[in-house]
Structures are given as C-alpha cells and as structure tokens.
Amino acid sequence: MNAVNLLDFDLQGLTAYCEQLGEKRFRATQLFRWIHHKGASDFAQMTDLARSLRDKLAGAAEVRPLAVASEQASADGTIKWLFDVGGGNAVETVFIPEDDRGTLCISSQAGCAVGCRFCSTGHQGFSRNLTTGEIVAQLWHAERHLRRRLGLADGERAITNVVMMGMGEPLQNYAALVPALRVMLDDHAYGLSRRRVTVSTSGVVPMIDRLREDCPVALAVSLHAPNDALRDDLVPLNRKYPIAELLDACNRYLEAAPRDFITFEYCMLDGVNDTPELARQLVSLVRDRVSCKLNLIPFNPFPESGLTRSPRERVTAFAHVLQDAGVVTTVRKTRGDDIAAACGQLAGEVQDRTRVKERLSTRSPIRIHRPAAAPDGRGEHRPKARQETKT
C-alpha cells in the first residue's frame, strides 16, 4: 500500500485524515505546523505528538519531497531548481531575492496546453497536472533549503511572496491548486498574505469566477494584446474566452480580491504588439473599464518562437503612452536570464501528450512590423518607466 503524502492536504484535509486515524483535531494542527513551519519530514522528530500517532504515521504516511534534478544560481542571486516529477517529466521553480522580499515562482503543470507563442513551456507541450503535494513540495523544499542557507532563526521566513507563474496554466489544474493556496495562506503553515500570493492565468474565465468564490488571492492576467485578432494568435485561449468576457470576469473578481487592481502582463514582442497605435488601443481597452496595473515584460527569446525582444526605447515609448493616459504601468526587470530562469523561459522536461510540434508546424507565421525608428515626440518631461521584478 502506498503511503499517504501529507503534503497533499490543507489543514482541513489533514484534520479529516487524522480523525480517520482516531486522533483528535488539534493533533492535525500540531502535525501541520511541524511539516510546514519547521520543515520536518521525520515523524520521530515531532516530539509533542503522541507516540501512538507517530507510530501510526510511520506506517501509513510520509512527507514526500520532490527529487532535485539540478540547482542553478544566477549572478543576480536568483536560484532555479529542476524537480523530477516522474514519468520522464521535470518542472522548474525559481526563487527571486529582493531587498524587501523573497519571491518563489511555482509550477502547476508538467508542460502547458495553452500554447502561447512567446512561452517556452508551451512549445514543449503538456504531459499532466501536478498534484497538490507536488505544488506544495516546491515551496516546502525552497523554504527549508533557504532557511538553512541563510541561517534564519525559527519563525523567520525566506519566502514572503509566491507567484503561480511557473510552468503550466494554474486554473486548468484547479482541483489541486486551491488546497495548495490554502496551505500557503494558513497561519499554521506559511502564513502568507492573500496580497502576496498571485495566481497568473491566460484567461480561463469560468475558473476566475470560481477562484473568486473559493480562495481569492492576487490575480495576474496574461493579456499581451489589446484586440482579439492579435490575442487570438498570441494566446490561443482567447478564441474561447475573448477579451470582453475576460475583462468582465476581472471586474467580478475585484469584488472579492485582496488588491483593488488586476495586474495585466504584457510581453513586449518586437514588431508584433509594441507599436504606439497598439498602446493607444490598450489605453482605450482598460482605462475606465477595469482597475488595473500594466506590467510590461521584456521578451526572453528562445529559438522555436521566431520572435525577438522589443528594443528598450520602444518599450519605454509604449510605457509612456500608457502612463500619459493615466494607466499605472511598470516595466519588469529581467532576472535570472543567465540560467534561463526569466519569465517565459521555464521549460523543464515534458513528455508531451498533445502533439505540440505537429500543431505548431501548421500554425501561420506571425505578422511582424518593425518600425524603422523609435517614435518621435516622447518629450523629456515624461517620467522614466518604473522597473520592477516579478512579484
């Protein structure tokens, strides 16, 4: 009989499991704190648990970590782990240190079925959803490892923010995602604020509505285009849930969200979605329609995409159009690109079940319009676009 992986449970689930063993509810809280507060995996070390419970657990349960296939450290302090999740699949997790925070970027699937043009993961195809335990194990390992590495005392946390922006579309793995979020938020586990846990989605409208009801955290939406024609090409899910439906879902989400804005991610692609006209379309799309922040992301190229990064001056000009119209806009600072840990670069290893290479070979080339020069008339009075890291 396979041992039960206790990382699969939020506190409610662990309580139910302990009751099945004939134990009182408070024992689940003790066990939960040992696993997540202290990073313990050996039941014998959990000295305030009754010996009878430790004996039961030793025969039936385990805290199952992911096997670390590799660990890489960037010159800027970013750390990337490759975790073996079996069956020839591996997923990547990235830690981004800042002066005032430590952000962990977590994967939710082995691969991704959405197939966005600019995303390396999508070009690998899709194998399977991760379990709740496999999602939580990424945080469990990183927090445990970093606390030892940084010499932190009990109660000090290395990870203050989590972003579900790694491999996969989190809302297409909803059943495993929500218990994992609840573990992250629980004061008996990692105690993260709802404002500091972000789910990034390409726009799965029904699941945005469900998340609003079940576990509202910060929401980031991969927008990348201001009109349906372009977004259909960049983000194929748009053909099912077009922009108007997506923005309506965002407004509904804001009724329960911990932040009073939605973050729209916009990957800057040279000659594709970075013109002043498209910036003006974006202003018309979001201003006075949804409370939001635009996060412009420098594209991190990979050979299969056929795309290149927008020049810095064009990103700045694009940002100025938005800012001058009163739209809060930041330009993300690229981190970890020397170890392929930057946004859109996570690839891992995927045993594709979706014939992605066959499908991509029949997709029409994207239309490229590269301006001869950066737009004129930006004016020295305009503020420099603020930069931020992934949070």
Buried (B, 14 or more C-beta within 10 A) or exposed (E): EEEBBBBBBBBEBBBEBBEEBEBEEEBBBBBBBBBBBEBBBEBEEBEEBEEEBBEBBEEBBBBBBBEBBEEBBBEBEBBBBBBBBEEEBBBBBBBBBBEEEBBBBBBBBBBBBBBBBBBBBBBBBBBBBBBBBBBBBBBBBBBBBBBEEEEEEEEEBBBBBBBBBBBBBBBBBBEBBBBBBBBBBBEBBBBBEBEBBBBBBBBBBEBBBBBBEBBBBBBBBBBBBBBEEBBBBBBBBBEEBBBEBBBBBBEBBBEEBEBEBBBBBBBBBBBBBBBBEBBBBBBEBBEEEBBBBBBBBBBBBBEEBEBBBBBEEBBBBBBBBBBBBEBBBBBBBBBBBBBBBBBBBBBBBBBBEBEBEEEBEEEEEBEEEEBEEBBEEBEEEBEEBEEEBBB
